[in-house]
Amino acid sequence: MIRVVLVDDQTLVRSGIRGLLDLTPDIRVVAEAADGVEAVAAIAQSQPDAVLLDVRMPTCSGVDLLRRHGATLPPTIMLTTFDDDEALFDCMRLGARGFLLKDISLERLADGLRRVVAGQTLFRPGLTERTRSSFEHAAPADRAPDAHELLTARETEVLALIAGGFNNAEIALALGPSEGTIKNHVSSILSKLGVRDRVKAVLRGLELGCI
């Protein structure tokens, strides 16, 4: 059973999401919180497998919670309407494992939670494109240097699929080579980008313009 703490300041949103997850055989909301302060206590008490966290809340927002406790939180998915790219990118940098719309379907919600608990990411391609656009319109002094030649064409394809939330087996199915070959590509990507995990690889790839 996947145990989830749900953090959102809107009671109706929490009720709706809890109701959806009650329909699944393997996921349950074990605690709720209306802001980041309440979330700290709820997470400590219930020891969940994952957190669904609203980006914007009074008192202590999702961004604030990640900034203060991101290193110790369980795998976290941000609940968002995609109306604040800067806040979403901050969440990515602070350790969020993915993003979901508040009006998400049960299938996508359940699949997203299963993915992040299994160690995967849930960065939708649309968000990747929007986040990259924010870098392209930033002042030159604020952007990382151009690095389109840093990765090979195949590594760039693999990184783009990682950003889309696909695991190694799914990437192998999409691109054709064996899963072992994909693992080698992922290792090479991490090494070239100077990062330790897939989330940071996506962030670094966005900063450098590789995806």
C-alpha beads as a LAMMPS data file, in Angstrom:
LAMMPS data file: protein, C-alpha beads

211 atoms
210 bonds

1 atom types
1 bond types

-500.0 500.0 xlo xhi
-500.0 500.0 ylo yhi
-500.0 500.0 zlo zhi

Masses

1 110.0

Atoms # bond

1 1 1 0.000 0.000 0.000
2 1 1 1.315 3.452 -0.968
3 1 1 0.747 5.872 1.907
4 1 1 0.282 9.515 0.911
5 1 1 0.187 12.823 2.773
6 1 1 -1.946 15.387 0.934
7 1 1 -1.063 19.066 1.446
8 1 1 -3.379 21.733 0.009
9 1 1 -5.093 24.756 1.534
10 1 1 -8.367 24.081 -0.322
11 1 1 -10.624 21.656 1.531
12 1 1 -12.577 20.739 -1.602
13 1 1 -9.395 19.896 -3.484
14 1 1 -8.229 17.637 -0.666
15 1 1 -11.632 15.951 -0.486
16 1 1 -11.689 15.380 -4.237
17 1 1 -8.209 13.898 -4.407
18 1 1 -8.772 11.722 -1.342
19 1 1 -12.009 10.463 -2.886
20 1 1 -10.220 9.544 -6.104
21 1 1 -7.416 7.717 -4.331
22 1 1 -9.909 5.784 -2.193
23 1 1 -10.979 4.109 -5.458
24 1 1 -7.528 2.579 -5.987
25 1 1 -6.550 -0.751 -4.425
26 1 1 -3.011 0.266 -3.499
27 1 1 -2.966 3.992 -2.584
28 1 1 -4.400 5.735 0.472
29 1 1 -4.220 9.260 1.906
30 1 1 -3.075 8.725 5.489
31 1 1 -2.917 12.397 6.536
32 1 1 -3.858 15.854 5.287
33 1 1 -2.468 19.341 5.897
34 1 1 -3.563 22.845 4.896
35 1 1 -0.066 24.341 4.648
36 1 1 3.601 23.508 4.945
37 1 1 3.721 23.973 8.711
38 1 1 0.974 21.406 9.276
39 1 1 2.603 19.170 6.690
40 1 1 5.829 18.821 8.679
41 1 1 3.958 17.363 11.642
42 1 1 1.708 15.211 9.446
43 1 1 4.652 13.730 7.578
44 1 1 6.628 13.070 10.768
45 1 1 3.665 11.327 12.379
46 1 1 2.434 9.235 9.449
47 1 1 5.751 8.427 7.714
48 1 1 4.232 8.353 4.195
49 1 1 5.691 6.906 1.008
50 1 1 4.880 10.055 -0.985
51 1 1 3.634 13.621 -0.613
52 1 1 1.170 15.518 -2.819
53 1 1 2.074 19.166 -2.220
54 1 1 0.340 22.344 -3.408
55 1 1 2.686 24.981 -4.807
56 1 1 0.881 28.026 -3.376
57 1 1 -0.474 28.064 0.196
58 1 1 -0.695 30.645 2.993
59 1 1 1.678 30.627 5.960
60 1 1 4.089 28.108 4.397
61 1 1 3.865 27.310 0.689
62 1 1 4.997 24.180 -1.071
63 1 1 8.094 26.028 -2.249
64 1 1 8.855 27.092 1.335
65 1 1 8.413 23.551 2.611
66 1 1 10.786 22.159 -0.016
67 1 1 13.315 24.881 0.702
68 1 1 13.323 24.102 4.427
69 1 1 12.858 20.322 4.418
70 1 1 13.304 19.115 0.835
71 1 1 16.290 16.940 1.656
72 1 1 14.287 14.863 4.138
73 1 1 10.867 14.709 2.480
74 1 1 9.531 11.504 0.897
75 1 1 9.140 11.575 -2.918
76 1 1 7.064 14.691 -3.585
77 1 1 4.698 15.600 -6.416
78 1 1 3.634 19.222 -6.723
79 1 1 -0.039 20.005 -7.291
80 1 1 -0.272 22.902 -9.710
81 1 1 -2.186 24.752 -12.402
82 1 1 1.057 25.584 -14.286
83 1 1 0.484 29.294 -13.734
84 1 1 3.849 30.067 -12.181
85 1 1 6.842 28.731 -14.106
86 1 1 9.383 30.327 -11.776
87 1 1 7.880 28.667 -8.698
88 1 1 7.700 25.320 -10.485
89 1 1 11.329 25.492 -11.518
90 1 1 12.281 26.377 -7.943
91 1 1 10.438 23.238 -6.823
92 1 1 12.354 21.137 -9.340
93 1 1 15.646 22.487 -8.079
94 1 1 14.587 21.904 -4.469
95 1 1 13.853 18.230 -5.023
96 1 1 10.286 17.805 -6.298
97 1 1 9.902 14.567 -8.253
98 1 1 7.125 15.764 -10.541
99 1 1 4.001 17.822 -11.157
100 1 1 0.296 17.082 -11.604
101 1 1 -2.698 19.280 -12.368
102 1 1 -5.294 19.525 -9.609
103 1 1 -7.997 18.289 -11.988
104 1 1 -5.945 15.217 -12.911
105 1 1 -7.689 11.973 -13.763
106 1 1 -7.557 9.087 -11.319
107 1 1 -5.447 7.033 -13.726
108 1 1 -2.767 9.721 -14.115
109 1 1 -2.787 10.551 -10.418
110 1 1 -2.342 6.937 -9.351
111 1 1 0.263 6.274 -12.050
112 1 1 2.199 9.372 -11.022
113 1 1 2.329 8.334 -7.389
114 1 1 3.434 4.815 -8.284
115 1 1 6.163 6.211 -10.518
116 1 1 7.721 8.561 -7.976
117 1 1 7.587 5.950 -5.210
118 1 1 9.458 3.630 -7.580
119 1 1 12.162 6.282 -7.972
120 1 1 11.042 7.782 -11.274
121 1 1 10.245 11.389 -12.177
122 1 1 7.085 12.933 -13.505
123 1 1 8.088 15.963 -15.557
124 1 1 5.649 16.453 -18.402
125 1 1 7.100 17.538 -21.777
126 1 1 4.878 20.643 -21.817
127 1 1 6.380 21.823 -18.552
128 1 1 9.872 21.114 -19.848
129 1 1 9.214 23.320 -22.873
130 1 1 7.756 26.129 -20.773
131 1 1 10.640 26.017 -18.316
132 1 1 13.194 26.043 -21.117
133 1 1 11.455 29.089 -22.624
134 1 1 11.878 30.960 -19.361
135 1 1 15.646 30.421 -19.619
136 1 1 15.719 31.508 -23.254
137 1 1 14.109 34.835 -22.308
138 1 1 16.325 35.425 -19.290
139 1 1 19.103 37.994 -19.373
140 1 1 22.325 36.567 -20.894
141 1 1 24.231 37.017 -17.654
142 1 1 21.654 34.868 -15.833
143 1 1 21.809 31.909 -18.229
144 1 1 24.206 28.995 -18.304
145 1 1 26.534 28.901 -21.325
146 1 1 25.356 27.196 -24.509
147 1 1 26.140 23.482 -24.485
148 1 1 24.266 21.874 -27.371
149 1 1 27.328 19.761 -28.186
150 1 1 27.749 18.430 -24.659
151 1 1 25.609 15.332 -25.251
152 1 1 25.358 13.067 -28.261
153 1 1 22.146 13.061 -30.294
154 1 1 21.046 9.777 -28.707
155 1 1 21.875 11.005 -25.195
156 1 1 19.787 14.106 -25.868
157 1 1 16.877 11.865 -26.896
158 1 1 17.270 9.819 -23.728
159 1 1 17.416 12.945 -21.557
160 1 1 14.262 14.328 -23.196
161 1 1 12.424 11.089 -22.390
162 1 1 13.725 11.196 -18.816
163 1 1 12.244 14.693 -18.595
164 1 1 8.958 13.200 -19.789
165 1 1 8.931 10.821 -16.824
166 1 1 9.862 7.602 -18.657
167 1 1 11.913 4.861 -16.969
168 1 1 14.765 2.951 -18.612
169 1 1 12.583 0.110 -19.849
170 1 1 10.120 2.527 -21.447
171 1 1 12.935 4.516 -23.051
172 1 1 14.407 1.311 -24.449
173 1 1 11.010 0.393 -25.900
174 1 1 10.664 3.834 -27.484
175 1 1 14.163 4.072 -28.955
176 1 1 14.942 0.464 -29.799
177 1 1 18.163 -0.495 -27.964
178 1 1 18.327 -2.787 -24.944
179 1 1 17.590 -1.549 -21.445
180 1 1 21.252 -2.121 -20.608
181 1 1 22.276 0.257 -23.392
182 1 1 19.873 2.873 -22.053
183 1 1 21.375 2.479 -18.584
184 1 1 24.790 3.161 -20.114
185 1 1 23.430 6.268 -21.821
186 1 1 21.938 7.479 -18.542
187 1 1 25.259 6.950 -16.749
188 1 1 27.040 8.896 -19.463
189 1 1 24.510 11.723 -19.238
190 1 1 24.925 11.992 -15.472
191 1 1 28.701 12.026 -15.836
192 1 1 28.773 14.637 -18.602
193 1 1 26.329 16.912 -16.806
194 1 1 28.124 16.482 -13.486
195 1 1 25.044 15.375 -11.546
196 1 1 24.093 12.376 -9.413
197 1 1 20.468 11.648 -10.312
198 1 1 17.878 11.923 -13.061
199 1 1 16.065 14.948 -11.641
200 1 1 19.245 16.991 -11.477
201 1 1 20.106 15.795 -14.987
202 1 1 16.829 17.243 -16.278
203 1 1 17.463 20.514 -14.467
204 1 1 21.019 20.740 -15.758
205 1 1 19.910 19.853 -19.253
206 1 1 17.355 22.668 -19.186
207 1 1 19.917 25.143 -17.887
208 1 1 22.416 24.219 -20.583
209 1 1 19.883 24.075 -23.393
210 1 1 20.483 20.397 -24.092
211 1 1 16.731 19.667 -24.121

Bonds

1 1 1 2
2 1 2 3
3 1 3 4
4 1 4 5
5 1 5 6
6 1 6 7
7 1 7 8
8 1 8 9
9 1 9 10
10 1 10 11
11 1 11 12
12 1 12 13
13 1 13 14
14 1 14 15
15 1 15 16
16 1 16 17
17 1 17 18
18 1 18 19
19 1 19 20
20 1 20 21
21 1 21 22
22 1 22 23
23 1 23 24
24 1 24 25
25 1 25 26
26 1 26 27
27 1 27 28
28 1 28 29
29 1 29 30
30 1 30 31
31 1 31 32
32 1 32 33
33 1 33 34
34 1 34 35
35 1 35 36
36 1 36 37
37 1 37 38
38 1 38 39
39 1 39 40
40 1 40 41
41 1 41 42
42 1 42 43
43 1 43 44
44 1 44 45
45 1 45 46
46 1 46 47
47 1 47 48
48 1 48 49
49 1 49 50
50 1 50 51
51 1 51 52
52 1 52 53
53 1 53 54
54 1 54 55
55 1 55 56
56 1 56 57
57 1 57 58
58 1 58 59
59 1 59 60
60 1 60 61
61 1 61 62
62 1 62 63
63 1 63 64
64 1 64 65
65 1 65 66
66 1 66 67
67 1 67 68
68 1 68 69
69 1 69 70
70 1 70 71
71 1 71 72
72 1 72 73
73 1 73 74
74 1 74 75
75 1 75 76
76 1 76 77
77 1 77 78
78 1 78 79
79 1 79 80
80 1 80 81
81 1 81 82
82 1 82 83
83 1 83 84
84 1 84 85
85 1 85 86
86 1 86 87
87 1 87 88
88 1 88 89
89 1 89 90
90 1 90 91
91 1 91 92
92 1 92 93
93 1 93 94
94 1 94 95
95 1 95 96
96 1 96 97
97 1 97 98
98 1 98 99
99 1 99 100
100 1 100 101
101 1 101 102
102 1 102 103
103 1 103 104
104 1 104 105
105 1 105 106
106 1 106 107
107 1 107 108
108 1 108 109
109 1 109 110
110 1 110 111
111 1 111 112
112 1 112 113
113 1 113 114
114 1 114 115
115 1 115 116
116 1 116 117
117 1 117 118
118 1 118 119
119 1 119 120
120 1 120 121
121 1 121 122
122 1 122 123
123 1 123 124
124 1 124 125
125 1 125 126
126 1 126 127
127 1 127 128
128 1 128 129
129 1 129 130
130 1 130 131
131 1 131 132
132 1 132 133
133 1 133 134
134 1 134 135
135 1 135 136
136 1 136 137
137 1 137 138
138 1 138 139
139 1 139 140
140 1 140 141
141 1 141 142
142 1 142 143
143 1 143 144
144 1 144 145
145 1 145 146
146 1 146 147
147 1 147 148
148 1 148 149
149 1 149 150
150 1 150 151
151 1 151 152
152 1 152 153
153 1 153 154
154 1 154 155
155 1 155 156
156 1 156 157
157 1 157 158
158 1 158 159
159 1 159 160
160 1 160 161
161 1 161 162
162 1 162 163
163 1 163 164
164 1 164 165
165 1 165 166
166 1 166 167
167 1 167 168
168 1 168 169
169 1 169 170
170 1 170 171
171 1 171 172
172 1 172 173
173 1 173 174
174 1 174 175
175 1 175 176
176 1 176 177
177 1 177 178
178 1 178 179
179 1 179 180
180 1 180 181
181 1 181 182
182 1 182 183
183 1 183 184
184 1 184 185
185 1 185 186
186 1 186 187
187 1 187 188
188 1 188 189
189 1 189 190
190 1 190 191
191 1 191 192
192 1 192 193
193 1 193 194
194 1 194 195
195 1 195 196
196 1 196 197
197 1 197 198
198 1 198 199
199 1 199 200
200 1 200 201
201 1 201 202
202 1 202 203
203 1 203 204
204 1 204 205
205 1 205 206
206 1 206 207
207 1 207 208
208 1 208 209
209 1 209 210
210 1 210 211
